[in-house]
């Protein structure tokens, strides 16, 4: 599974900024599955997930009328 998450992290890092937040649910699911099996989740994956969550939150505010 570690190989799959590393591949996904590379794919997300290569993606354009507009599409990155759409990867968050998939990455979150992979992290949850690894933790449930007692596997060590790579630090890079955890950090990237946090970035994606923040990007998703910021995107919501970008669409708010002022």
PDB file of N, CA, C and O in Angstrom:
ATOM      1  N   UNK A   1       0.819  -1.200   0.000  1.00  0.00           N
ATOM      2  CA  UNK A   1       0.000   0.000   0.000  1.00  0.00           C
ATOM      3  C   UNK A   1       0.857   1.256   0.000  1.00  0.00           C
ATOM      4  O   UNK A   1       0.485   2.275  -0.582  1.00  0.00           O
ATOM      5  N   UNK A   2       2.011   1.173   0.659  1.00  0.00           N
ATOM      6  CA  UNK A   2       2.906   2.319   0.725  1.00  0.00           C
ATOM      7  C   UNK A   2       3.287   2.796  -0.677  1.00  0.00           C
ATOM      8  O   UNK A   2       3.416   3.996  -0.920  1.00  0.00           O
ATOM      9  N   UNK A   3       3.465   1.850  -1.591  1.00  0.00           N
ATOM     10  CA  UNK A   3       3.814   2.196  -2.971  1.00  0.00           C
ATOM     11  C   UNK A   3       2.682   2.991  -3.617  1.00  0.00           C
ATOM     12  O   UNK A   3       2.933   3.967  -4.322  1.00  0.00           O
ATOM     13  N   UNK A   4       1.439   2.578  -3.380  1.00  0.00           N
ATOM     14  CA  UNK A   4       0.302   3.272  -3.968  1.00  0.00           C
ATOM     15  C   UNK A   4       0.186   4.704  -3.465  1.00  0.00           C
ATOM     16  O   UNK A   4      -0.099   5.614  -4.243  1.00  0.00           O
ATOM     17  N   UNK A   5       0.402   4.908  -2.181  1.00  0.00           N
ATOM     18  CA  UNK A   5       0.269   6.249  -1.625  1.00  0.00           C
ATOM     19  C   UNK A   5       1.401   7.142  -2.130  1.00  0.00           C
ATOM     20  O   UNK A   5       1.197   8.334  -2.363  1.00  0.00           O
ATOM     21  N   UNK A   6       2.579   6.574  -2.297  1.00  0.00           N
ATOM     22  CA  UNK A   6       3.701   7.352  -2.835  1.00  0.00           C
ATOM     23  C   UNK A   6       3.427   7.761  -4.279  1.00  0.00           C
ATOM     24  O   UNK A   6       3.759   8.874  -4.687  1.00  0.00           O
ATOM     25  N   UNK A   7       2.821   6.861  -5.047  1.00  0.00           N
ATOM     26  CA  UNK A   7       2.468   7.174  -6.433  1.00  0.00           C
ATOM     27  C   UNK A   7       1.426   8.283  -6.467  1.00  0.00           C
ATOM     28  O   UNK A   7       1.523   9.204  -7.278  1.00  0.00           O
ATOM     29  N   UNK A   8       0.431   8.200  -5.589  1.00  0.00           N
ATOM     30  CA  UNK A   8      -0.608   9.226  -5.532  1.00  0.00           C
ATOM     31  C   UNK A   8      -0.021  10.576  -5.126  1.00  0.00           C
ATOM     32  O   UNK A   8      -0.392  11.606  -5.688  1.00  0.00           O
ATOM     33  N   UNK A   9       0.883  10.579  -4.163  1.00  0.00           N
ATOM     34  CA  UNK A   9       1.521  11.831  -3.730  1.00  0.00           C
ATOM     35  C   UNK A   9       2.240  12.483  -4.910  1.00  0.00           C
ATOM     36  O   UNK A   9       2.126  13.692  -5.115  1.00  0.00           O
ATOM     37  N   UNK A  10       2.974  11.694  -5.681  1.00  0.00           N
ATOM     38  CA  UNK A  10       3.689  12.235  -6.855  1.00  0.00           C
ATOM     39  C   UNK A  10       2.711  12.781  -7.886  1.00  0.00           C
ATOM     40  O   UNK A  10       2.957  13.821  -8.496  1.00  0.00           O
ATOM     41  N   UNK A  11       1.599  12.074  -8.077  1.00  0.00           N
ATOM     42  CA  UNK A  11       0.581  12.516  -9.038  1.00  0.00           C
ATOM     43  C   UNK A  11      -0.019  13.851  -8.595  1.00  0.00           C
ATOM     44  O   UNK A  11      -0.218  14.749  -9.413  1.00  0.00           O
ATOM     45  N   UNK A  12      -0.304  13.976  -7.307  1.00  0.00           N
ATOM     46  CA  UNK A  12      -0.884  15.220  -6.781  1.00  0.00           C
ATOM     47  C   UNK A  12       0.108  16.366  -6.906  1.00  0.00           C
ATOM     48  O   UNK A  12      -0.263  17.473  -7.294  1.00  0.00           O
ATOM     49  N   UNK A  13       1.363  16.104  -6.579  1.00  0.00           N
ATOM     50  CA  UNK A  13       2.385  17.152  -6.673  1.00  0.00           C
ATOM     51  C   UNK A  13       2.565  17.633  -8.103  1.00  0.00           C
ATOM     52  O   UNK A  13       2.913  18.793  -8.325  1.00  0.00           O
ATOM     53  N   UNK A  14       2.330  16.755  -9.079  1.00  0.00           N
ATOM     54  CA  UNK A  14       2.482  17.126 -10.487  1.00  0.00           C
ATOM     55  C   UNK A  14       1.229  17.793 -11.049  1.00  0.00           C
ATOM     56  O   UNK A  14       1.277  18.395 -12.122  1.00  0.00           O
ATOM     57  N   UNK A  15       0.112  17.692 -10.338  1.00  0.00           N
ATOM     58  CA  UNK A  15      -1.157  18.240 -10.816  1.00  0.00           C
ATOM     59  C   UNK A  15      -1.164  19.758 -10.738  1.00  0.00           C
ATOM     60  O   UNK A  15      -0.429  20.360  -9.956  1.00  0.00           O
ATOM     61  N   UNK A  16      -2.016  20.369 -11.572  1.00  0.00           N
ATOM     62  CA  UNK A  16      -2.124  21.823 -11.522  1.00  0.00           C
ATOM     63  C   UNK A  16      -2.912  22.224 -10.278  1.00  0.00           C
ATOM     64  O   UNK A  16      -3.698  21.443  -9.741  1.00  0.00           O
ATOM     65  N   UNK A  17      -2.688  23.441  -9.841  1.00  0.00           N
ATOM     66  CA  UNK A  17      -3.244  23.925  -8.577  1.00  0.00           C
ATOM     67  C   UNK A  17      -4.763  23.802  -8.513  1.00  0.00           C
ATOM     68  O   UNK A  17      -5.313  23.538  -7.443  1.00  0.00           O
ATOM     69  N   UNK A  18      -5.440  23.985  -9.622  1.00  0.00           N
ATOM     70  CA  UNK A  18      -6.898  23.932  -9.635  1.00  0.00           C
ATOM     71  C   UNK A  18      -7.473  22.554  -9.377  1.00  0.00           C
ATOM     72  O   UNK A  18      -8.576  22.435  -8.844  1.00  0.00           O
ATOM     73  N   UNK A  19      -6.750  21.519  -9.741  1.00  0.00           N
ATOM     74  CA  UNK A  19      -7.280  20.160  -9.582  1.00  0.00           C
ATOM     75  C   UNK A  19      -6.782  19.458  -8.323  1.00  0.00           C
ATOM     76  O   UNK A  19      -7.297  18.398  -7.967  1.00  0.00           O
ATOM     77  N   UNK A  20      -5.800  20.025  -7.651  1.00  0.00           N
ATOM     78  CA  UNK A  20      -5.239  19.372  -6.458  1.00  0.00           C
ATOM     79  C   UNK A  20      -6.268  19.061  -5.373  1.00  0.00           C
ATOM     80  O   UNK A  20      -6.250  17.953  -4.837  1.00  0.00           O
ATOM     81  N   UNK A  21      -7.165  19.989  -5.024  1.00  0.00           N
ATOM     82  CA  UNK A  21      -8.121  19.686  -3.956  1.00  0.00           C
ATOM     83  C   UNK A  21      -9.013  18.475  -4.250  1.00  0.00           C
ATOM     84  O   UNK A  21      -9.509  17.840  -3.319  1.00  0.00           O
ATOM     85  N   UNK A  22      -9.220  18.152  -5.509  1.00  0.00           N
ATOM     86  CA  UNK A  22     -10.085  17.016  -5.843  1.00  0.00           C
ATOM     87  C   UNK A  22      -9.459  15.682  -5.439  1.00  0.00           C
ATOM     88  O   UNK A  22     -10.159  14.672  -5.368  1.00  0.00           O
ATOM     89  N   UNK A  23      -8.171  15.664  -5.177  1.00  0.00           N
ATOM     90  CA  UNK A  23      -7.490  14.441  -4.750  1.00  0.00           C
ATOM     91  C   UNK A  23      -7.635  14.176  -3.247  1.00  0.00           C
ATOM     92  O   UNK A  23      -7.328  13.080  -2.777  1.00  0.00           O
ATOM     93  N   UNK A  24      -8.096  15.166  -2.503  1.00  0.00           N
ATOM     94  CA  UNK A  24      -8.131  15.042  -1.043  1.00  0.00           C
ATOM     95  C   UNK A  24      -8.906  13.829  -0.535  1.00  0.00           C
ATOM     96  O   UNK A  24      -8.402  13.122   0.337  1.00  0.00           O
ATOM     97  N   UNK A  25     -10.126  13.553  -1.049  1.00  0.00           N
ATOM     98  CA  UNK A  25     -10.848  12.385  -0.522  1.00  0.00           C
ATOM     99  C   UNK A  25     -10.099  11.064  -0.737  1.00  0.00           C
ATOM    100  O   UNK A  25     -10.086  10.203   0.142  1.00  0.00           O
ATOM    101  N   UNK A  26      -9.486  10.915  -1.897  1.00  0.00           N
ATOM    102  CA  UNK A  26      -8.746   9.686  -2.196  1.00  0.00           C
ATOM    103  C   UNK A  26      -7.538   9.540  -1.274  1.00  0.00           C
ATOM    104  O   UNK A  26      -7.285   8.458  -0.744  1.00  0.00           O
ATOM    105  N   UNK A  27      -6.803  10.615  -1.085  1.00  0.00           N
ATOM    106  CA  UNK A  27      -5.630  10.567  -0.213  1.00  0.00           C
ATOM    107  C   UNK A  27      -6.058  10.313   1.228  1.00  0.00           C
ATOM    108  O   UNK A  27      -5.416   9.541   1.939  1.00  0.00           O
ATOM    109  N   UNK A  28      -7.131  10.953   1.660  1.00  0.00           N
ATOM    110  CA  UNK A  28      -7.639  10.756   3.012  1.00  0.00           C
ATOM    111  C   UNK A  28      -8.015   9.291   3.243  1.00  0.00           C
ATOM    112  O   UNK A  28      -7.698   8.718   4.286  1.00  0.00           O
ATOM    113  N   UNK A  29      -8.687   8.699   2.270  1.00  0.00           N
ATOM    114  CA  UNK A  29      -9.094   7.299   2.366  1.00  0.00           C
ATOM    115  C   UNK A  29      -7.877   6.380   2.479  1.00  0.00           C
ATOM    116  O   UNK A  29      -7.867   5.455   3.290  1.00  0.00           O
ATOM    117  N   UNK A  30      -6.854   6.636   1.666  1.00  0.00           N
ATOM    118  CA  UNK A  30      -5.644   5.816   1.705  1.00  0.00           C
ATOM    119  C   UNK A  30      -4.939   5.934   3.058  1.00  0.00           C
ATOM    120  O   UNK A  30      -4.471   4.935   3.604  1.00  0.00           O
ATOM    121  N   UNK A  31      -4.864   7.144   3.594  1.00  0.00           N
ATOM    122  CA  UNK A  31      -4.234   7.360   4.898  1.00  0.00           C
ATOM    123  C   UNK A  31      -5.014   6.610   5.977  1.00  0.00           C
ATOM    124  O   UNK A  31      -4.425   5.929   6.817  1.00  0.00           O
ATOM    125  N   UNK A  32      -6.341   6.738   5.950  1.00  0.00           N
ATOM    126  CA  UNK A  32      -7.185   6.059   6.944  1.00  0.00           C
ATOM    127  C   UNK A  32      -7.004   4.546   6.876  1.00  0.00           C
ATOM    128  O   UNK A  32      -6.913   3.883   7.909  1.00  0.00           O
ATOM    129  N   UNK A  33      -6.953   3.998   5.659  1.00  0.00           N
ATOM    130  CA  UNK A  33      -6.793   2.548   5.487  1.00  0.00           C
ATOM    131  C   UNK A  33      -5.444   2.079   6.026  1.00  0.00           C
ATOM    132  O   UNK A  33      -5.356   1.041   6.683  1.00  0.00           O
ATOM    133  N   UNK A  34      -4.397   2.849   5.744  1.00  0.00           N
ATOM    134  CA  UNK A  34      -3.065   2.478   6.228  1.00  0.00           C
ATOM    135  C   UNK A  34      -3.029   2.513   7.751  1.00  0.00           C
ATOM    136  O   UNK A  34      -2.499   1.598   8.381  1.00  0.00           O
ATOM    137  N   UNK A  35      -3.586   3.560   8.342  1.00  0.00           N
ATOM    138  CA  UNK A  35      -3.595   3.675   9.804  1.00  0.00           C
ATOM    139  C   UNK A  35      -4.413   2.552  10.438  1.00  0.00           C
ATOM    140  O   UNK A  35      -4.046   2.041  11.496  1.00  0.00           O
ATOM    141  N   UNK A  36      -5.516   2.164   9.801  1.00  0.00           N
ATOM    142  CA  UNK A  36      -6.357   1.087  10.331  1.00  0.00           C
ATOM    143  C   UNK A  36      -5.615  -0.249  10.337  1.00  0.00           C
ATOM    144  O   UNK A  36      -5.857  -1.096  11.198  1.00  0.00           O
ATOM    145  N   UNK A  37      -4.716  -0.431   9.380  1.00  0.00           N
ATOM    146  CA  UNK A  37      -3.924  -1.660   9.318  1.00  0.00           C
ATOM    147  C   UNK A  37      -2.660  -1.576  10.173  1.00  0.00           C
ATOM    148  O   UNK A  37      -1.896  -2.537  10.260  1.00  0.00           O
ATOM    149  N   UNK A  38      -2.447  -0.426  10.799  1.00  0.00           N
ATOM    150  CA  UNK A  38      -1.274  -0.256  11.641  1.00  0.00           C
ATOM    151  C   UNK A  38      -0.006   0.058  10.859  1.00  0.00           C
ATOM    152  O   UNK A  38       1.098  -0.050  11.392  1.00  0.00           O
ATOM    153  N   UNK A  39      -0.160   0.443   9.603  1.00  0.00           N
ATOM    154  CA  UNK A  39       1.002   0.791   8.785  1.00  0.00           C
ATOM    155  C   UNK A  39       1.416   2.235   9.063  1.00  0.00           C
ATOM    156  O   UNK A  39       0.603   3.073   9.452  1.00  0.00           O
ATOM    157  N   UNK A  40       2.695   2.495   8.853  1.00  0.00           N
ATOM    158  CA  UNK A  40       3.201   3.860   9.024  1.00  0.00           C
ATOM    159  C   UNK A  40       2.891   4.660   7.760  1.00  0.00           C
ATOM    160  O   UNK A  40       3.259   4.268   6.653  1.00  0.00           O
ATOM    161  N   UNK A  41       2.215   5.778   7.946  1.00  0.00           N
ATOM    162  CA  UNK A  41       1.885   6.653   6.825  1.00  0.00           C
ATOM    163  C   UNK A  41       3.060   7.590   6.594  1.00  0.00           C
ATOM    164  O   UNK A  41       3.536   8.226   7.534  1.00  0.00           O
ATOM    165  N   UNK A  42       3.538   7.684   5.346  1.00  0.00           N
ATOM    166  CA  UNK A  42       4.657   8.583   5.071  1.00  0.00           C
ATOM    167  C   UNK A  42       4.339  10.028   5.472  1.00  0.00           C
ATOM    168  O   UNK A  42       3.236  10.522   5.242  1.00  0.00           O
ATOM    169  N   UNK A  43       5.310  10.678   6.063  1.00  0.00           N
ATOM    170  CA  UNK A  43       5.140  12.069   6.497  1.00  0.00           C
ATOM    171  C   UNK A  43       4.743  12.965   5.333  1.00  0.00           C
ATOM    172  O   UNK A  43       3.915  13.862   5.493  1.00  0.00           O
ATOM    173  N   UNK A  44       5.327  12.729   4.166  1.00  0.00           N
ATOM    174  CA  UNK A  44       5.006  13.542   2.989  1.00  0.00           C
ATOM    175  C   UNK A  44       3.523  13.452   2.651  1.00  0.00           C
ATOM    176  O   UNK A  44       2.912  14.442   2.248  1.00  0.00           O
ATOM    177  N   UNK A  45       2.951  12.270   2.815  1.00  0.00           N
ATOM    178  CA  UNK A  45       1.528  12.087   2.513  1.00  0.00           C
ATOM    179  C   UNK A  45       0.670  12.848   3.518  1.00  0.00           C
ATOM    180  O   UNK A  45      -0.318  13.478   3.140  1.00  0.00           O
ATOM    181  N   UNK A  46       1.038  12.792   4.788  1.00  0.00           N
ATOM    182  CA  UNK A  46       0.272  13.517   5.819  1.00  0.00           C
ATOM    183  C   UNK A  46       0.345  15.027   5.586  1.00  0.00           C
ATOM    184  O   UNK A  46      -0.664  15.724   5.689  1.00  0.00           O
ATOM    185  N   UNK A  47       1.526  15.521   5.275  1.00  0.00           N
ATOM    186  CA  UNK A  47       1.695  16.959   5.033  1.00  0.00           C
ATOM    187  C   UNK A  47       0.906  17.399   3.802  1.00  0.00           C
ATOM    188  O   UNK A  47       0.258  18.445   3.806  1.00  0.00           O
ATOM    189  N   UNK A  48       0.971  16.590   2.756  1.00  0.00           N
ATOM    190  CA  UNK A  48       0.241  16.917   1.535  1.00  0.00           C
ATOM    191  C   UNK A  48      -1.260  16.914   1.790  1.00  0.00           C
ATOM    192  O   UNK A  48      -1.979  17.766   1.269  1.00  0.00           O
ATOM    193  N   UNK A  49      -1.735  15.968   2.584  1.00  0.00           N
ATOM    194  CA  UNK A  49      -3.161  15.927   2.905  1.00  0.00           C
ATOM    195  C   UNK A  49      -3.583  17.210   3.620  1.00  0.00           C
ATOM    196  O   UNK A  49      -4.633  17.780   3.322  1.00  0.00           O
ATOM    197  N   UNK A  50      -2.765  17.652   4.553  1.00  0.00           N
ATOM    198  CA  UNK A  50      -3.076  18.889   5.270  1.00  0.00           C
ATOM    199  C   UNK A  50      -3.123  20.077   4.299  1.00  0.00           C
ATOM    200  O   UNK A  50      -3.997  20.937   4.412  1.00  0.00           O
ATOM    201  N   UNK A  51      -2.192  20.121   3.357  1.00  0.00           N
ATOM    202  CA  UNK A  51      -2.190  21.190   2.351  1.00  0.00           C
ATOM    203  C   UNK A  51      -3.474  21.152   1.524  1.00  0.00           C
ATOM    204  O   UNK A  51      -4.080  22.191   1.263  1.00  0.00           O
ATOM    205  N   UNK A  52      -3.883  19.958   1.114  1.00  0.00           N
ATOM    206  CA  UNK A  52      -5.085  19.820   0.295  1.00  0.00           C
ATOM    207  C   UNK A  52      -6.333  20.258   1.047  1.00  0.00           C
ATOM    208  O   UNK A  52      -7.214  20.901   0.476  1.00  0.00           O
ATOM    209  N   UNK A  53      -6.409  19.912   2.324  1.00  0.00           N
ATOM    210  CA  UNK A  53      -7.550  20.335   3.139  1.00  0.00           C
ATOM    211  C   UNK A  53      -7.585  21.864   3.203  1.00  0.00           C
ATOM    212  O   UNK A  53      -8.646  22.471   3.053  1.00  0.00           O
ATOM    213  N   UNK A  54      -6.431  22.479   3.424  1.00  0.00           N
ATOM    214  CA  UNK A  54      -6.368  23.942   3.481  1.00  0.00           C
ATOM    215  C   UNK A  54      -6.741  24.563   2.143  1.00  0.00           C
ATOM    216  O   UNK A  54      -7.435  25.580   2.105  1.00  0.00           O
ATOM    217  N   UNK A  55      -6.288  23.961   1.040  1.00  0.00           N
ATOM    218  CA  UNK A  55      -6.624  24.479  -0.290  1.00  0.00           C
ATOM    219  C   UNK A  55      -8.124  24.388  -0.544  1.00  0.00           C
ATOM    220  O   UNK A  55      -8.715  25.288  -1.141  1.00  0.00           O
ATOM    221  N   UNK A  56      -8.737  23.295  -0.087  1.00  0.00           N
ATOM    222  CA  UNK A  56     -10.181  23.126  -0.247  1.00  0.00           C
ATOM    223  C   UNK A  56     -10.942  24.196   0.526  1.00  0.00           C
ATOM    224  O   UNK A  56     -11.919  24.753   0.025  1.00  0.00           O
ATOM    225  N   UNK A  57     -10.496  24.482   1.744  1.00  0.00           N
ATOM    226  CA  UNK A  57     -11.142  25.501   2.579  1.00  0.00           C
ATOM    227  C   UNK A  57     -10.990  26.875   1.929  1.00  0.00           C
ATOM    228  O   UNK A  57     -11.951  27.640   1.859  1.00  0.00           O
ATOM    229  N   UNK A  58      -9.795  27.183   1.459  1.00  0.00           N
ATOM    230  CA  UNK A  58      -9.556  28.476   0.813  1.00  0.00           C
ATOM    231  C   UNK A  58     -10.396  28.629  -0.441  1.00  0.00           C
ATOM    232  O   UNK A  58     -10.888  29.722  -0.724  1.00  0.00           O
ATOM    233  N   UNK A  59     -10.570  27.553  -1.198  1.00  0.00           N
ATOM    234  CA  UNK A  59     -11.354  27.600  -2.420  1.00  0.00           C
ATOM    235  C   UNK A  59     -12.809  27.947  -2.115  1.00  0.00           C
ATOM    236  O   UNK A  59     -13.464  28.629  -2.903  1.00  0.00           O
ATOM    237  N   UNK A  60     -13.314  27.482  -0.978  1.00  0.00           N
ATOM    238  CA  UNK A  60     -14.686  27.814  -0.598  1.00  0.00           C
ATOM    239  C   UNK A  60     -14.843  29.312  -0.353  1.00  0.00           C
ATOM    240  O   UNK A  60     -15.866  29.897  -0.708  1.00  0.00           O
ATOM    241  N   UNK A  61     -13.838  29.928   0.249  1.00  0.00           N
ATOM    242  CA  UNK A  61     -13.914  31.346   0.548  1.00  0.00           C
ATOM    243  C   UNK A  61     -13.703  32.206  -0.691  1.00  0.00           C
ATOM    244  O   UNK A  61     -14.173  33.342  -0.754  1.00  0.00           O
ATOM    245  N   UNK A  62     -12.991  31.658  -1.680  1.00  0.00           N
ATOM    246  CA  UNK A  62     -12.769  32.416  -2.920  1.00  0.00           C
ATOM    247  C   UNK A  62     -14.082  32.679  -3.660  1.00  0.00           C
ATOM    248  O   UNK A  62     -14.188  33.643  -4.418  1.00  0.00           O
ATOM    249  N   UNK A  63     -15.068  31.832  -3.444  1.00  0.00           N
ATOM    250  CA  UNK A  63     -16.329  31.956  -4.151  1.00  0.00           C
ATOM    251  C   UNK A  63     -17.381  32.749  -3.389  1.00  0.00           C
ATOM    252  O   UNK A  63     -18.509  32.900  -3.860  1.00  0.00           O
ATOM    253  N   UNK A  64     -17.021  33.255  -2.217  1.00  0.00           N
ATOM    254  CA  UNK A  64     -17.975  34.008  -1.408  1.00  0.00           C
ATOM    255  C   UNK A  64     -18.069  35.447  -1.900  1.00  0.00           C
ATOM    256  O   UNK A  64     -17.047  36.081  -2.165  1.00  0.00           O
ATOM    257  N   UNK A  65     -19.285  35.965  -2.023  1.00  0.00           N
ATOM    258  CA  UNK A  65     -19.420  37.373  -2.397  1.00  0.00           C
ATOM    259  C   UNK A  65     -18.975  38.289  -1.254  1.00  0.00           C
ATOM    260  O   UNK A  65     -19.110  37.960  -0.076  1.00  0.00           O
ATOM    261  N   UNK A  66     -18.455  39.415  -1.634  1.00  0.00           N
ATOM    262  CA  UNK A  66     -17.963  40.364  -0.632  1.00  0.00           C
ATOM    263  C   UNK A  66     -18.917  41.524  -0.494  1.00  0.00           C
ATOM    264  O   UNK A  66     -18.676  42.430   0.303  1.00  0.00           O
TER     265      UNK A  66
END
